[in-house]
Amino acid sequence: MRNPLTWLRRNLVAIAGLGTLAYMILPNVVVTVFSFNNPTGRFNYAWQEFSLDAWKDPCGVADMCGSLSLSLQIALWSTLVATALGTAIAFALVRYRFRARGAVNSLIFLPMAMPEIVMAASLLALFLNMGIQLGFWTILIAHIMFCLSFVVAAVKARVLSMDPRLEEAARDLYAGPVQTFVRVTLPIAAPGIAAGALLSFALSFDDFIITNFNSGNTVTFPMFVWGSAQRGTPVQINVIGTAMFVIAVLVVLAGQMVGNRRKKAQPK
């Protein structure tokens, strides 16, 4: 028989990884299980009986689907803008030398290091001093600002690992600048851009602190959940959370499948 200590040493990393993964997924499992609950009171904190009522009518709670739609719109637009700007900034910081490049490189990551409560209060003061009415557009501007740093970090890491000789080879084969970027540079940088976009969407959709300070009378889905927790938590909140989790997992799995197919299609 194998020595148990030897087996443990050989598999310690795998065990630690599986334990960490289980710890991270456990809250999602609880949310999924309680999405099938039929609570007797206002709060969905104790299991009563199995029911599909919430899944049959996910918009049964007033204003919930409206706030969900608003959060999805803000997350989509902030992701598109932040991804476009962040990709351009990442290429500029890696490929070009200009004055104050170091300062820009440091400032672009400041929102990642700054506490959200400080950023939220600063943005609120800015909007009020400029006389801008709080609402959809102030939330969108704030989300673009803090999502931008994460996109730059993801795309910059990918651009730094790119081999410039591939682009030189494309130019040697008489490819123009646009053709080289579309056919060579962009496909290589695509994984980093996709990672930044997915991270941006998740952060924007999930944000509460910055949104709460700069929303005015606009209610996003995280704000709706927070408000509902004061009066009672409808089961439909768990249904929406479960659906978003499943969609995220499917997107990741689809990306993995596409990546594996590309690797297999590449000549050895």
C-alpha positions as CSV (number, residue, x, y, z in Angstrom):
1,M,0.0,0.0,0.0
2,R,1.1,3.5,-0.7
3,N,2.2,5.7,2.1
4,P,-0.7,8.2,2.8
5,L,1.7,11.0,3.5
6,T,3.4,10.4,0.2
7,W,0.1,10.4,-1.6
8,L,-0.9,13.6,0.2
9,R,2.3,15.4,-0.8
10,R,1.9,14.4,-4.4
11,N,-1.7,15.6,-4.6
12,L,-1.6,18.5,-2.2
13,V,-1.9,21.2,-4.9
14,A,-4.8,19.4,-6.6
15,I,-6.6,19.0,-3.3
16,A,-6.0,22.7,-2.4
17,G,-7.3,23.7,-5.8
18,L,-10.4,21.6,-5.6
19,G,-11.1,22.9,-2.0
20,T,-10.8,26.5,-3.1
21,L,-13.0,25.9,-6.1
22,A,-15.7,24.3,-3.9
23,Y,-15.4,27.2,-1.5
24,M,-16.0,29.7,-4.3
25,I,-18.9,27.7,-5.9
26,L,-20.7,26.9,-2.6
27,P,-22.6,30.3,-2.5
28,N,-23.8,29.8,-6.0
29,V,-25.0,26.3,-5.1
30,V,-27.0,27.7,-2.2
31,V,-28.5,30.4,-4.4
32,T,-29.5,27.7,-7.0
33,V,-31.1,25.4,-4.4
34,F,-33.1,28.2,-2.8
35,S,-34.4,29.3,-6.2
36,F,-36.6,26.2,-6.0
37,N,-37.9,27.1,-2.5
38,N,-41.4,28.1,-1.6
39,P,-40.9,30.2,1.6
40,T,-43.7,30.8,4.0
41,G,-42.7,34.3,5.0
42,R,-41.1,37.3,3.3
43,F,-37.5,36.0,3.6
44,N,-36.1,33.2,1.5
45,Y,-33.6,32.1,4.2
46,A,-35.0,28.7,5.3
47,W,-36.0,25.8,3.2
48,Q,-39.7,24.9,3.2
49,E,-40.6,22.9,0.1
50,F,-39.7,22.4,-3.5
51,S,-41.5,24.6,-6.0
52,L,-41.1,25.8,-9.6
53,D,-43.4,28.9,-9.2
54,A,-40.5,31.4,-9.2
55,W,-39.0,29.8,-12.3
56,K,-42.4,29.9,-14.1
57,D,-42.8,33.7,-13.3
58,P,-39.3,35.2,-12.9
59,C,-40.7,38.7,-13.4
60,G,-43.5,38.2,-10.8
61,V,-42.0,40.8,-8.5
62,A,-42.8,44.4,-9.4
63,D,-39.9,46.5,-11.0
64,M,-37.4,43.6,-10.7
65,C,-37.1,42.8,-14.4
66,G,-37.0,46.6,-15.2
67,S,-34.0,47.0,-12.9
68,L,-32.4,43.9,-14.4
69,S,-32.9,45.3,-17.9
70,L,-31.3,48.6,-16.9
71,S,-28.3,46.8,-15.3
72,L,-27.8,44.7,-18.5
73,Q,-28.0,47.9,-20.7
74,I,-25.4,49.7,-18.5
75,A,-23.1,46.7,-18.4
76,L,-23.3,46.2,-22.2
77,W,-22.6,49.8,-23.1
78,S,-19.9,50.3,-20.5
79,T,-18.2,47.0,-21.7
80,L,-18.3,48.1,-25.3
81,V,-16.8,51.6,-24.6
82,A,-14.3,50.4,-21.9
83,T,-13.1,47.6,-24.2
84,A,-12.6,49.8,-27.2
85,L,-10.8,52.5,-25.2
86,G,-8.9,50.0,-23.0
87,T,-7.6,48.1,-26.0
88,A,-6.3,51.3,-27.7
89,I,-4.7,52.5,-24.4
90,A,-3.0,49.1,-23.9
91,F,-1.5,49.1,-27.4
92,A,-0.4,52.7,-26.9
93,L,1.3,51.9,-23.6
94,V,3.1,48.8,-24.9
95,R,4.0,49.8,-28.5
96,Y,4.7,53.5,-28.3
97,R,7.1,55.8,-26.4
98,F,5.8,59.2,-25.4
99,R,6.2,61.8,-22.7
100,A,4.5,61.1,-19.4
101,R,4.1,57.4,-20.4
102,G,5.1,56.3,-17.0
103,A,2.6,58.6,-15.3
104,V,-0.2,57.5,-17.6
105,N,0.7,53.9,-16.9
106,S,0.4,54.5,-13.2
107,L,-2.8,56.6,-13.3
108,I,-4.7,54.2,-15.5
109,F,-4.4,51.6,-12.7
110,L,-5.4,54.0,-9.9
111,P,-9.1,53.0,-10.0
112,M,-8.1,49.4,-9.3
113,A,-6.2,50.4,-6.1
114,M,-8.6,53.1,-4.9
115,P,-11.4,52.1,-2.4
116,E,-14.8,52.1,-4.2
117,I,-16.3,54.3,-1.5
118,V,-13.7,57.0,-2.2
119,M,-14.2,56.8,-5.9
120,A,-18.0,56.9,-5.5
121,A,-17.9,60.0,-3.3
122,S,-15.4,61.7,-5.7
123,L,-17.5,61.0,-8.7
124,L,-20.6,62.3,-6.9
125,A,-18.9,65.5,-6.0
126,L,-17.7,65.9,-9.6
127,F,-21.2,65.4,-11.1
128,L,-22.8,67.7,-8.6
129,N,-20.2,70.5,-9.2
130,M,-20.7,70.2,-12.9
131,G,-24.5,70.4,-12.5
132,I,-25.1,67.0,-14.1
133,Q,-28.3,65.3,-13.1
134,L,-27.8,61.9,-11.6
135,G,-29.2,58.9,-13.4
136,F,-28.5,56.5,-16.3
137,W,-25.7,58.6,-17.8
138,T,-23.8,59.3,-14.6
139,I,-23.9,55.5,-13.8
140,L,-22.6,54.7,-17.3
141,I,-19.8,57.2,-17.1
142,A,-18.7,55.9,-13.7
143,H,-18.8,52.3,-14.8
144,I,-16.7,53.0,-17.9
145,M,-14.1,54.8,-15.8
146,F,-13.5,51.9,-13.3
147,C,-13.9,49.1,-16.0
148,L,-11.3,50.8,-18.2
149,S,-8.4,49.9,-15.8
150,F,-9.3,46.2,-15.8
151,V,-9.6,46.1,-19.6
152,V,-6.2,47.8,-19.9
153,A,-4.6,45.3,-17.5
154,A,-6.0,42.3,-19.4
155,V,-5.1,43.5,-22.9
156,K,-1.7,44.8,-21.9
157,A,-0.7,41.5,-20.5
158,R,-1.6,39.8,-23.8
159,V,0.1,42.5,-26.0
160,L,3.3,42.1,-24.0
161,S,3.4,38.4,-24.8
162,M,2.9,38.9,-28.5
163,D,5.8,38.1,-30.8
164,P,6.5,41.2,-33.0
165,R,8.1,39.1,-35.7
166,L,4.7,37.8,-36.7
167,E,3.6,41.3,-37.7
168,E,7.0,41.9,-39.4
169,A,6.4,38.7,-41.4
170,A,3.0,40.0,-42.5
171,R,4.5,43.3,-43.6
172,D,7.2,41.4,-45.5
173,L,4.4,39.6,-47.4
174,Y,3.0,43.0,-48.5
175,A,0.2,43.3,-46.0
176,G,-0.8,46.9,-45.2
177,P,-1.1,48.3,-41.7
178,V,-4.9,47.7,-41.5
179,Q,-4.6,44.2,-43.0
180,T,-1.8,43.3,-40.6
181,F,-3.8,44.5,-37.6
182,V,-7.0,42.7,-38.7
183,R,-5.4,39.5,-39.8
184,V,-2.5,39.1,-37.4
185,T,-2.5,41.5,-34.4
186,L,-6.2,41.4,-33.5
187,P,-6.6,37.6,-33.5
188,I,-3.6,37.2,-31.3
189,A,-4.8,39.9,-28.9
190,A,-8.4,38.6,-29.0
191,P,-8.1,36.4,-25.8
192,G,-7.0,39.3,-23.8
193,I,-9.6,41.6,-25.2
194,A,-12.3,39.0,-24.5
195,A,-11.1,38.5,-21.0
196,G,-11.2,42.2,-20.4
197,A,-14.6,42.5,-21.8
198,L,-16.1,39.7,-19.7
199,L,-14.5,41.1,-16.6
200,S,-15.8,44.5,-17.4
201,F,-19.3,43.2,-17.9
202,A,-19.3,41.3,-14.7
203,L,-17.9,44.2,-12.7
204,S,-20.4,46.7,-14.1
205,F,-23.4,44.4,-13.7
206,D,-22.5,43.6,-10.1
207,D,-21.5,47.0,-8.9
208,F,-23.4,48.6,-6.0
209,I,-21.3,51.1,-4.1
210,I,-20.4,53.4,-7.0
211,T,-23.8,53.0,-8.5
212,N,-25.6,53.8,-5.3
213,F,-23.8,57.1,-4.9
214,N,-24.3,58.2,-8.5
215,S,-27.7,56.8,-9.5
216,G,-30.2,59.4,-8.3
217,N,-33.6,57.8,-8.6
218,T,-32.4,55.1,-11.0
219,V,-32.6,51.6,-9.6
220,T,-30.3,48.9,-11.0
221,F,-30.6,45.2,-10.2
222,P,-28.0,45.2,-7.3
223,M,-29.8,48.2,-5.8
224,F,-33.1,46.4,-6.1
225,V,-31.6,43.4,-4.3
226,W,-30.3,45.5,-1.5
227,G,-33.6,47.3,-1.2
228,S,-35.5,44.0,-1.2
229,A,-33.3,42.6,1.5
230,Q,-34.7,45.3,3.9
231,R,-38.3,44.2,3.3
232,G,-38.0,40.6,2.2
233,T,-36.1,38.6,-0.4
234,P,-38.3,37.2,-3.2
235,V,-37.3,33.8,-4.7
236,Q,-37.1,35.4,-8.1
237,I,-33.8,37.1,-7.1
238,N,-32.3,33.6,-6.7
239,V,-33.8,32.7,-10.1
240,I,-32.1,35.6,-11.8
241,G,-28.8,34.9,-9.9
242,T,-28.9,31.3,-11.0
243,A,-29.6,32.1,-14.6
244,M,-26.7,34.6,-14.7
245,F,-24.4,32.1,-13.2
246,V,-25.4,29.4,-15.7
247,I,-24.9,31.8,-18.6
248,A,-21.5,32.8,-17.4
249,V,-20.4,29.1,-17.0
250,L,-21.7,28.4,-20.5
251,V,-19.8,31.3,-22.0
252,V,-16.6,30.2,-20.3
253,L,-17.1,26.6,-21.5
254,A,-17.8,27.8,-25.0
255,G,-14.6,29.8,-25.0
256,Q,-12.6,26.8,-23.8
257,M,-14.1,24.6,-26.6
258,V,-13.2,27.2,-29.2
259,G,-9.7,27.6,-27.9
260,N,-9.2,23.8,-27.9
261,R,-10.5,23.4,-31.4
262,R,-8.1,26.1,-32.6
263,K,-5.1,24.4,-30.9
264,K,-6.0,21.1,-32.5
265,A,-6.4,22.8,-36.0
266,Q,-2.9,24.3,-35.8
267,P,-0.3,22.4,-37.7
268,K,2.4,20.8,-35.5
